Amino acid sequence: MSASGDQSGDFGPGTPHIRPEAPVAPQVLMPGDPARAEYVAGRFLEGARLFNRVRGMLGFTGGYKGMPVSVMGSGMGIPSMGIYSQELFDDFGVERIIRVGTCGGYRDDMELGDLVLAQGSSTNSNWASQYGLGGTFSALPDYGMLEEAVAAARRLGRRFVVGNTVCLDQFSKYHHVPRVWEPWVSMGIVAGDMEAYALYCNAAALGKRALAMFTVSDLRIKGLHMSAAERERALDSMMEVALESLLPGGLPG
């Protein structure tokens, strides 16, 4: 692959979790798995350079059709996404983050590989209590980014669903309550993940822009799961939608 870690230069002192070895772009894709970040850099970005390796959370910066783009892992769960997205937004001048990951799909009409664009993120987490709001915060994406993603998915002919998702602290397979997601489905929730809520909260608190999109890798109601080969093809499809949605000249944000 083209991504390499032999670059040098002064890119600032860094943070406890990100010590930059190359510039960070204003727009960042964030899969959960750092190995997937490395794959995306080599598969989609021109001239990709390693910018972070702290704790094995790999980050790369390259170009996509002339636009600088970074890709970096977020780890699993709200706290991990909360730390990395906070530092990217607050310390490295990042303006837009797209969370690109997998999810469990909850609708009967979904198919494995469908794309979900999270127009909202509900949660069972206590993450938003830090803001002292005295109420329940509705975590939403940037509407312009959502519009651009919908337009990109349509141009590329991808199947997609736009809807409210739920961001749980527990991986549902290991939850002590069987089918913990069912009450959420009764409220119209279309899919579940573990990171979007923190990303949306951080973007709101810092005046930045964010969107979460997912590939449906599991269908809870039907009991279906993607194979490794299916997962790779579907994730490539999602990355194309994400990257195309970030290009200049799209819908106004």
C-alpha positions as CSV (number, residue, x, y, z in Angstrom):
1,M,0.0,0.0,0.0
2,S,1.0,3.6,-0.5
3,A,0.7,4.7,3.2
4,S,4.1,5.1,4.9
5,G,5.4,6.2,8.2
6,D,8.8,7.6,7.2
7,Q,7.8,11.2,7.0
8,S,9.2,13.8,9.4
9,G,8.5,17.4,10.2
10,D,7.2,19.7,13.0
11,F,3.4,19.3,13.1
12,G,2.8,20.6,16.6
13,P,3.2,19.1,20.1
14,G,0.2,16.9,19.8
15,T,-2.1,15.6,22.5
16,P,-2.0,12.6,24.9
17,H,-3.5,10.4,22.2
18,I,-2.4,12.0,18.9
19,R,1.2,13.0,18.2
20,P,1.2,14.1,14.5
21,E,3.9,12.9,12.2
22,A,2.2,14.6,9.2
23,P,-0.5,17.1,8.7
24,V,-4.2,16.4,9.6
25,A,-6.7,17.3,6.9
26,P,-9.8,19.5,7.7
27,Q,-12.0,16.5,6.9
28,V,-11.6,13.1,8.5
29,L,-13.2,9.7,8.0
30,M,-13.3,7.6,11.2
31,P,-13.8,3.9,11.1
32,G,-13.6,2.1,14.5
33,D,-10.8,-0.3,13.6
34,P,-7.3,1.3,13.0
35,A,-6.5,-1.5,10.6
36,R,-9.5,-0.4,8.5
37,A,-8.1,3.2,8.5
38,E,-4.9,1.8,7.1
39,Y,-6.8,-0.1,4.5
40,V,-8.9,3.0,3.5
41,A,-5.7,5.1,3.2
42,G,-4.1,2.5,0.8
43,R,-7.2,1.8,-1.2
44,F,-8.7,5.3,-1.6
45,L,-6.2,8.0,-0.8
46,E,-3.3,9.3,-3.0
47,G,0.1,9.8,-1.3
48,A,-1.2,8.7,2.1
49,R,1.2,9.5,5.0
50,L,1.0,8.2,8.5
51,F,0.2,11.0,11.0
52,N,-0.5,9.0,14.2
53,R,0.5,5.7,15.7
54,V,0.0,6.4,19.4
55,R,-1.6,3.4,21.2
56,G,-1.8,1.7,17.7
57,M,-4.6,4.1,16.7
58,L,-3.4,4.7,13.2
59,G,-4.2,7.8,11.3
60,F,-3.3,8.7,7.7
61,T,-3.6,11.8,5.5
62,G,-3.7,11.7,1.7
63,G,-5.7,13.1,-1.2
64,Y,-9.0,12.1,-2.9
65,K,-9.6,13.8,-6.3
66,G,-7.4,16.7,-5.2
67,M,-9.1,17.1,-1.7
68,P,-7.0,16.5,1.4
69,V,-8.6,13.8,3.6
70,S,-7.5,12.1,6.7
71,V,-8.7,8.7,8.0
72,M,-8.2,7.6,11.6
73,G,-9.5,4.9,13.8
74,S,-11.9,5.8,16.7
75,G,-11.8,2.6,18.7
76,M,-15.0,1.1,20.1
77,G,-17.6,2.8,22.2
78,I,-18.7,6.3,23.1
79,P,-15.7,7.2,25.4
80,S,-13.1,6.2,22.7
81,M,-14.9,8.1,20.0
82,G,-15.3,11.0,22.4
83,I,-11.6,11.3,23.1
84,Y,-10.4,11.1,19.5
85,S,-13.0,13.3,17.9
86,Q,-12.6,15.9,20.6
87,E,-8.8,16.1,20.0
88,L,-9.2,16.2,16.2
89,F,-11.8,19.0,16.4
90,D,-10.2,21.0,19.2
91,D,-6.4,20.6,18.6
92,F,-5.9,19.9,14.9
93,G,-8.3,22.2,13.1
94,V,-10.6,19.4,11.8
95,E,-13.9,20.8,10.6
96,R,-15.8,17.7,9.4
97,I,-15.8,14.1,10.6
98,I,-17.7,11.3,9.1
99,R,-18.0,8.2,11.2
100,V,-17.9,5.2,8.8
101,G,-18.6,1.9,10.5
102,T,-20.9,-1.1,10.7
103,C,-24.3,-1.4,12.4
104,G,-27.0,-3.8,13.3
105,G,-30.1,-3.1,11.1
106,Y,-33.5,-3.3,12.7
107,R,-36.0,-2.9,9.8
108,D,-37.7,-5.8,8.0
109,D,-37.1,-4.2,4.6
110,M,-33.3,-3.8,5.1
111,E,-30.7,-6.0,3.4
112,L,-27.2,-6.8,4.4
113,G,-24.9,-4.1,2.9
114,D,-27.5,-1.4,3.0
115,L,-26.2,2.1,4.0
116,V,-27.7,3.8,7.0
117,L,-27.3,7.6,7.3
118,A,-27.9,8.6,11.0
119,Q,-30.2,11.7,11.0
120,G,-30.2,11.4,14.8
121,S,-28.5,9.3,17.5
122,S,-30.4,8.2,20.6
123,T,-28.5,6.6,23.5
124,N,-28.5,4.8,26.9
125,S,-25.3,6.5,27.7
126,N,-24.7,9.3,30.3
127,W,-22.3,11.1,28.0
128,A,-24.3,14.3,27.6
129,S,-24.5,14.9,31.4
130,Q,-21.2,16.6,31.2
131,Y,-22.8,19.6,29.6
132,G,-25.0,20.4,32.5
133,L,-28.1,20.9,30.4
134,G,-30.7,19.7,32.9
135,G,-32.4,17.7,30.2
136,T,-32.0,15.2,27.3
137,F,-29.9,16.3,24.4
138,S,-31.0,15.3,20.9
139,A,-27.7,14.4,19.1
140,L,-28.0,15.4,15.4
141,P,-25.7,15.5,12.4
142,D,-24.9,18.5,10.3
143,Y,-27.8,18.8,7.9
144,G,-25.7,19.9,5.0
145,M,-23.5,16.8,5.4
146,L,-26.5,14.6,5.5
147,E,-27.9,16.1,2.4
148,E,-24.6,15.7,0.6
149,A,-24.4,12.1,1.6
150,V,-27.9,11.4,0.4
151,A,-27.1,13.0,-2.9
152,A,-23.8,11.0,-3.2
153,A,-25.6,7.7,-2.4
154,R,-28.2,8.4,-5.1
155,R,-25.6,9.3,-7.7
156,L,-23.7,6.1,-7.0
157,G,-26.9,4.0,-7.0
158,R,-26.6,2.7,-3.5
159,R,-29.4,1.4,-1.3
160,F,-29.7,3.5,1.8
161,V,-31.9,4.4,4.7
162,V,-32.0,7.7,6.6
163,G,-33.3,7.4,10.1
164,N,-32.8,7.7,13.8
165,T,-30.3,5.3,15.3
166,V,-29.4,4.2,18.8
167,C,-25.9,4.3,20.3
168,L,-25.6,1.8,23.1
169,D,-22.9,1.4,25.7
170,Q,-23.2,-2.4,25.5
171,F,-22.5,-4.6,22.5
172,S,-26.0,-6.1,22.1
173,K,-24.7,-9.7,21.7
174,Y,-23.3,-9.6,25.3
175,H,-26.1,-7.6,26.9
176,H,-27.7,-9.4,29.9
177,V,-31.2,-8.4,28.6
178,P,-32.0,-10.5,25.5
179,R,-33.0,-8.5,22.4
180,V,-32.3,-5.2,24.3
181,W,-32.8,-3.3,21.0
182,E,-36.5,-4.2,20.7
183,P,-37.9,-1.3,22.8
184,W,-35.8,1.1,20.6
185,V,-37.3,-0.4,17.4
186,S,-40.8,0.2,18.8
187,M,-39.8,3.9,18.8
188,G,-38.8,3.9,15.2
189,I,-35.0,3.3,15.6
190,V,-33.6,1.8,12.4
191,A,-30.1,0.7,13.4
192,G,-27.7,0.5,16.3
193,D,-24.0,1.4,16.8
194,M,-21.7,2.4,19.6
195,E,-20.0,5.7,18.6
196,A,-22.3,8.2,16.9
197,Y,-23.8,9.9,19.9
198,A,-20.4,11.1,21.2
199,L,-19.4,12.3,17.8
200,Y,-22.5,14.3,17.4
201,C,-22.3,15.8,20.9
202,N,-18.7,16.8,20.4
203,A,-19.4,18.5,17.1
204,A,-22.3,20.4,18.6
205,A,-20.3,21.5,21.7
206,L,-17.4,22.7,19.5
207,G,-19.3,24.3,16.6
208,K,-18.0,21.6,14.1
209,R,-19.8,19.4,11.6
210,A,-20.3,15.6,11.7
211,L,-22.2,12.7,10.2
212,A,-22.4,9.0,11.0
213,M,-23.0,6.5,8.3
214,F,-23.0,2.7,8.6
215,T,-23.0,-0.4,6.6
216,V,-25.6,-2.9,7.8
217,S,-23.5,-6.0,8.7
218,D,-26.1,-7.7,10.8
219,L,-29.9,-7.9,10.6
220,R,-31.1,-8.6,14.1
221,I,-34.7,-9.4,13.3
222,K,-33.7,-11.9,10.5
223,G,-30.7,-13.3,12.2
224,L,-28.4,-12.6,9.2
225,H,-24.7,-11.7,9.3
226,M,-22.2,-10.6,6.6
227,S,-19.4,-12.9,5.6
228,A,-15.9,-11.4,5.6
229,A,-15.9,-11.0,1.8
230,E,-19.4,-9.3,1.8
231,R,-18.2,-7.0,4.6
232,E,-15.2,-5.8,2.5
233,R,-17.2,-5.1,-0.6
234,A,-19.9,-3.3,1.3
235,L,-17.5,-1.2,3.3
236,D,-15.7,-0.1,0.1
237,S,-19.1,1.0,-1.2
238,M,-19.7,3.1,1.9
239,M,-16.3,4.7,1.7
240,E,-17.0,5.9,-1.8
241,V,-20.2,7.5,-0.7
242,A,-18.5,9.2,2.3
243,L,-15.6,10.5,0.1
244,E,-17.8,11.7,-2.7
245,S,-20.1,13.6,-0.2
246,L,-17.1,15.6,1.1
247,L,-16.0,16.9,-2.3
248,P,-16.4,20.6,-3.0
249,G,-19.2,21.7,-5.2
250,G,-21.9,19.6,-3.5
251,L,-24.9,20.9,-1.8
252,P,-24.5,23.8,0.6
253,G,-23.7,22.9,4.2
